[in-house]
Amino acid sequence: GYVFLPISLAIGALTYSGLSTLLAVTASCLVMIGRMQRDTLRMRGVQLTASPFGAAHDVVVGAWPALVGALLSFAISAARFRKELRSRRVSKS
């Protein structure tokens, strides 16, 4: 669980190489936090928040194939988030 957050931050600090490190560590920490959520809607929301950081990292380091994968993953995740949000609104009615 949460024990991996300081480990990720420490590894980022020890291997720091500028903006790419900040983006990668931010994305990975947000994904870890998202995976620890019990509510799937909250999990999807936190992980969607991580997507721009991961995509920006791919741009900064020139990982174009990874960027295509990140954008596709973001699109699928956003669609699932929207579907779940709609289903929760309908169930409350």
DANORJO-V319952 format. One record per residue. N is the residue number from 0. OMEGA is omega in radians with two decimals (NA if undefined). D_LAST is the distance of its C-alpha to the last C-alpha in whole Angstrom. Layout:
# DANORJO-V319952
n	omega	d_last
N	OMEGA	D_LAST
N	OMEGA	D_LAST
This chain:
# DANORJO-V319952
n	omega	d_last
0	-3.02	35
1	-3.13	36
2	-3.12	40
3	3.11	40
4	3.11	38
5	3.10	42
6	3.11	44
7	3.11	42
8	3.13	43
9	3.12	46
10	3.08	47
11	3.13	46
12	-3.11	48
13	-3.09	51
14	-3.04	51
15	3.08	50
16	3.05	51
17	-3.04	49
18	-3.12	46
19	3.11	45
20	-3.14	45
21	3.14	43
22	-3.12	40
23	-3.13	40
24	3.11	40
25	3.14	37
26	-3.09	35
27	3.11	36
28	3.10	35
29	3.09	32
30	3.12	31
31	3.11	33
32	3.12	30
33	-3.12	27
34	-3.14	29
35	3.14	29
36	3.11	25
37	-3.13	23
38	-3.06	20
39	3.12	20
40	3.09	18
41	3.11	20
42	-3.14	23
43	3.13	22
44	3.13	22
45	-3.13	25
46	3.04	27
47	3.08	26
48	3.14	28
49	-3.03	31
50	-3.14	31
51	3.12	33
52	3.09	36
53	3.13	36
54	3.10	37
55	3.08	39
56	3.13	41
57	3.11	42
58	-3.08	43
59	-3.11	45
60	3.10	47
61	-3.14	47
62	-3.03	45
63	3.08	44
64	3.11	43
65	3.11	41
66	3.10	39
67	3.10	38
68	3.13	37
69	3.13	35
70	3.09	33
71	3.10	32
72	3.11	31
73	-3.13	29
74	3.11	28
75	-3.14	26
76	3.13	25
77	3.11	23
78	3.11	22
79	3.10	20
80	-3.13	19
81	3.13	17
82	3.14	16
83	3.10	15
84	3.11	13
85	-3.10	11
86	3.10	10
87	3.11	9
88	3.14	7
89	-3.10	5
90	3.10	5
91	-3.08	4
92	NA	0
